[in-house]
Structure formats: structure tokens, C-alpha cells
């Protein structure tokens, strides 16, 4: 049985056949949702914002959370937690974020 094309990139990355200058992170930020754009939905107010990303460093990942969040209508007001995680999308030529999620709280 051969690996599906969707899994090939993970195997190549794991065994060094694919190289990338980026690391994979998942970030969770606490902040405030305003008017969300880009098809995202969450009630306005306090919320957690989660995002997966390929970035060259934690500093770049921090910038990405703040900038991408602001671009879609989320403002970081508290700390951002970063975790090194297994990717669900392959790396590209540039840093990028994906799988943006918002969870409101009171």
C-alpha cells in the first residue's frame, strides 16, 4: 500500500527529503473580536484566536498572529501562547498562517 499524496509531504518532511527554513507553530491569543472579515464569524467581544502557521521564528510567529488577527478584525490584548506542533499543511516558500479559529468567552 502506498501513501496517499496528502501524506507524502509529511513523510518527505519528516525524513529530510523536503527541506524548509520554517518551523510549524500553533498560537492561541486572547483578545477582542470586532467586525470580522474574510468570512470568519464570532460574536463581538472577548475571544481566543487560534492559528496554525509556518514561520521562521517565534518572533515572526508573534508578528503574524498580531497582523493577521488585525487584518480579519481581532485585536490581541493579552499574551499569546505558542506551541510547536505537527503541521496539517505543507510548508511553502513564504511564511503563512492557516486554520484560523475564534472562540468567544465571557
BAFI-3210 file (N, C-alpha, C; in Angstrom, 3 decimals, decimal comma, padded with zeros to 6 digits):
// residues 106
n [1|2|3|4|5|6|7|8|9|10|11|12|13|14|15|16|17|18|19|20|21|22|23|24|25|26|27|28|29|30|31|32|33|34|35|36|37|38|39|40|41|42|43|44|45|46|47|48|49|50|51|52|53|54|55|56|57|58|59|60|61|62|63|64|65|66|67|68|69|70|71|72|73|74|75|76|77|78|79|80|81|82|83|84|85|86|87|88|89|90|91|92|93|94|95|96|97|98|99|100|101|102|103|104|105|106]
n.u [000,847|000,630|001,526|-000,876|-001,178|-001,627|-000,325|002,280|003,923|004,296|005,771|008,085|009,029|009,491|011,534|013,579|013,688|012,325|013,090|012,888|013,014|011,423|009,556|006,928|004,115|001,492|-000,632|-002,228|-004,157|-005,305|-007,884|-009,817|-012,677|-013,752|-015,424|-015,499|-013,841|-013,450|-015,030|-015,079|-016,553|-017,749|-019,048|-018,952|-016,538|-014,779|-012,436|-010,758|-008,171|-007,055|-004,416|-002,703|000,611|003,379|006,487|009,550|010,581|009,816|009,431|008,698|006,357|004,822|004,481|002,986|000,569|-000,461|-000,672|-002,165|-004,419|-005,342|-005,912|-008,183|-009,987|-009,497|-008,122|-005,229|-005,034|-003,989|-001,590|000,151|000,190|002,493|003,002|004,977|003,981|002,683|002,409|-000,492|-000,706|001,452|004,772|005,556|007,029|007,077|006,445|003,383|-000,006|-002,727|-005,939|-007,543|-009,220|-011,880|-012,910|-015,369|-015,636|-016,803]
n.v [-001,178|002,181|005,481|008,097|010,974|013,226|012,621|012,252|014,585|014,995|012,758|013,100|015,504|014,748|012,828|014,262|014,652|016,719|020,042|022,847|026,224|026,981|026,705|024,865|026,155|026,416|028,901|030,544|033,208|035,759|038,106|040,713|040,547|042,345|043,710|041,084|040,036|038,461|036,186|035,004|034,173|035,230|036,208|039,688|040,914|039,618|037,053|033,997|033,508|031,294|029,958|028,212|027,918|028,424|029,594|031,491|031,952|032,358|035,066|036,020|034,518|035,637|038,260|037,589|036,555|038,860|040,697|039,286|038,683|041,320|042,114|040,606|041,447|041,127|041,950|041,606|041,445|040,365|037,909|035,779|032,407|029,991|026,998|024,318|022,369|019,510|019,805|020,475|021,330|021,630|023,162|026,295|028,540|030,891|032,381|031,464|031,547|029,488|027,840|029,447|030,226|031,245|031,658|032,624|034,131|034,872]
n.w [000,000|-000,892|000,264|000,533|-001,668|-000,073|002,275|001,557|001,586|004,295|005,085|003,506|004,563|007,238|006,962|005,843|003,083|002,019|002,498|004,690|005,751|007,745|010,843|012,406|014,056|016,516|017,600|020,338|021,149|023,347|023,184|021,587|019,605|016,827|014,111|012,118|009,147|005,903|005,857|008,345|011,514|014,644|017,746|018,654|021,016|023,922|023,148|022,222|019,913|017,579|015,632|013,098|011,832|009,568|010,266|010,539|013,036|016,578|017,069|014,537|014,240|016,302|015,313|013,034|014,135|015,360|013,167|011,159|012,686|013,240|010,616|010,032|011,919|014,670|017,813|019,646|023,117|025,365|026,487|024,113|023,425|022,325|020,537|019,440|016,845|015,019|011,533|009,453|006,968|004,144|004,176|002,617|000,213|001,506|004,767|006,357|007,568|008,728|009,152|010,947|013,926|016,093|019,418|021,495|024,797|028,156]
ca.u [000,000|001,423|000,978|-001,669|-000,451|-001,765|000,623|003,647|004,707|004,663|006,855|009,283|009,495|009,987|012,768|014,576|013,681|011,858|013,724|012,245|013,646|010,389|009,096|005,466|003,599|000,103|-000,691|-003,511|-004,065|-006,503|-008,103|-011,165|-013,191|-014,573|-016,127|-014,646|-013,932|-012,904|-015,898|-014,977|-017,667|-017,639|-019,710|-018,004|-016,173|-013,620|-012,336|-009,453|-007,881|-006,064|-003,929|-001,542|001,450|004,785|007,225|010,984|010,936|008,722|009,216|007,913|005,040|004,143|004,066|001,938|-000,685|-000,958|-001,021|-003,275|-005,584|-005,826|-006,462|-009,508|-010,861|-009,191|-007,032|-004,600|-004,978|-003,262|-000,448|-000,017|000,886|002,972|003,323|005,487|003,006|002,777|001,650|-001,586|-000,479|002,891|005,411|005,653|008,229|006,944|005,704|001,947|-000,882|-003,930|-006,833|-007,867|-010,437|-012,234|-013,768|-015,750|-015,801|-017,277]
ca.v [000,000|003,395|006,619|008,997|012,216|014,151|012,258|012,222|015,736|014,806|011,783|013,728|016,484|014,015|012,112|015,159|014,765|018,088|020,964|024,144|027,097|027,359|025,805|024,898|026,556|026,752|030,006|030,884|034,573|036,304|039,468|041,211|040,475|043,467|043,276|040,134|039,997|037,244|035,034|034,476|034,584|035,122|037,386|040,702|040,875|038,817|035,764|033,412|033,388|030,242|029,916|027,372|028,686|028,165|030,834|031,269|032,101|032,761|036,498|036,162|033,965|036,655|039,307|037,042|036,496|040,231|041,311|038,545|038,931|042,687|042,174|039,990|042,079|040,680|042,689|040,904|042,291|039,644|037,149|034,789|031,162|029,321|025,589|023,637|021,323|018,842|020,559|019,880|021,788|021,655|024,474|026,924|029,362|032,044|032,094|031,635|031,036|028,815|027,266|030,476|029,925|032,179|031,092|033,691|033,823|035,997]
ca.w [000,000|-000,953|000,993|-000,307|-001,968|001,046|003,328|001,036|002,010|005,702|005,132|002,933|005,543|008,406|006,663|005,286|001,622|001,804|003,446|004,869|006,739|008,693|011,885|012,486|015,356|016,754|018,556|020,937|021,659|023,979|022,715|021,353|018,240|016,355|012,901|011,411|007,690|005,316|006,050|009,708|012,360|016,095|018,305|019,115|022,432|024,302|022,456|021,934|018,485|017,359|014,260|012,809|010,912|009,267|010,490|010,709|014,449|017,465|016,858|013,316|014,540|017,098|014,359|012,163|014,893|015,542|011,879|010,540|013,542|012,985|009,259|009,984|012,897|016,030|018,458|020,772|024,316|026,413|025,979|023,059|023,722|021,117|020,682|018,253|016,566|013,726|010,532|008,696|005,600|003,870|004,159|001,302|000,024|002,401|005,993|006,185|008,598|008,245|010,163|011,927|014,703|017,156|020,463|022,423|026,215|028,981]
c.u [000,889|000,730|000,194|-000,862|-000,523|-000,768|002,065|004,493|005,136|005,826|008,158|009,868|010,135|011,354|013,788|014,636|013,137|012,483|012,914|013,015|012,672|010,122|007,573|005,029|002,080|000,116|-002,110|-003,346|-005,392|-006,658|-009,569|-011,499|-014,015|-015,427|-015,200|-014,900|-013,437|-013,745|-015,825|-016,164|-017,363|-018,358|-018,655|-017,742|-014,949|-013,628|-010,896|-009,347|-006,792|-005,686|-002,746|-000,711|002,810|005,490|008,693|011,425|009,684|008,414|008,375|006,492|004,208|003,630|002,905|000,593|-001,285|-001,446|-002,209|-004,548|-006,182|-006,488|-007,862|-010,459|-010,664|-008,012|-006,514|-004,517|-004,193|-002,114|-000,851|000,797|001,261|003,353|003,916|004,575|003,278|001,908|000,516|-001,550|001,022|003,467|005,418|006,966|008,244|006,246|004,208|001,189|-002,102|-004,741|-007,097|-009,196|-010,620|-013,175|-014,109|-015,801|-016,267|-016,309]
c.v [001,236|004,506|007,508|010,266|013,224|013,856|012,274|013,387|015,598|013,833|012,378|014,746|015,781|013,385|012,946|015,251|016,112|018,943|022,252|024,928|027,467|026,266|025,911|025,192|026,592|027,819|030,164|032,239|034,978|037,738|039,786|041,113|041,723|042,974|042,370|040,196|038,647|036,005|034,410|034,958|034,292|036,351|038,400|040,568|040,011|037,467|035,282|033,261|032,333|030,219|028,976|028,116|028,066|029,513|030,505|031,348|032,421|034,242|036,730|035,632|034,961|037,776|038,828|036,995|037,887|040,844|040,599|038,744|040,298|042,789|041,561|040,528|041,654|041,479|041,893|041,865|041,651|038,873|036,207|033,564|030,490|027,888|025,093|022,440|020,676|019,585|019,760|020,326|021,844|023,059|025,011|027,678|030,556|031,612|032,266|031,009|030,390|028,316|028,249|030,138|030,933|031,490|032,195|033,204|035,070|036,274]
c.w [000,000|-000,186|000,037|-000,573|-000,822|002,170|002,853|001,552|003,468|005,832|004,602|003,895|006,745|008,148|005,888|003,772|001,172|002,888|003,519|005,914|007,855|009,723|011,920|013,913|015,333|017,835|019,064|021,595|022,291|023,529|022,532|019,874|017,971|015,210|012,115|009,905|007,198|005,538|007,432|010,524|013,819|016,641|018,755|020,617|022,673|023,595|022,454|020,423|018,357|015,888|014,175|011,787|010,699|009,392|010,747|012,177|015,265|017,262|015,604|013,530|015,340|016,194|013,493|012,878|015,012|014,228|011,229|011,361|013,274|011,615|009,163|011,059|014,337|016,565|019,649|021,952|025,448|025,765|024,850|023,460|022,412|021,447|019,375|018,029|015,214|012,720|009,912|007,240|005,375|003,943|002,731|001,186|000,968|003,683|005,713|007,346|007,973|009,431|011,308|012,595|015,801|018,133|021,459|023,875|026,951|030,099]
res [x|x|x|x|x|x|x|x|x|x|x|x|x|x|x|x|x|x|x|x|x|x|x|x|x|x|x|x|x|x|x|x|x|x|x|x|x|x|x|x|x|x|x|x|x|x|x|x|x|x|x|x|x|x|x|x|x|x|x|x|x|x|x|x|x|x|x|x|x|x|x|x|x|x|x|x|x|x|x|x|x|x|x|x|x|x|x|x|x|x|x|x|x|x|x|x|x|x|x|x|x|x|x|x|x|x]
***
